């Protein structure tokens, strides 16, 4: 318990990197959804919409994991 009241810097950096990944996915996912929905007659419509929706869900997942890591680095005492 020597680290009480201090921030775990390594875990904080990991959390910030995870939030950076989430930020990139937050722009790529909706952009691909827009591109896919504006070209419905193209043959790659279905694969592109599936990939873009997966990227949107990954953005949400990485956001939660990044916030969890940041909160653990600040408030976890062990």
ABEGO torsion letter per residue (X at the ends): XAABGBBBAAAAAAAAAAAAAAAAAAAAAAAAAAAAAABAABAAAAAAAAAAAAAAAAAAAAAAAAAAAAAAAAABAX
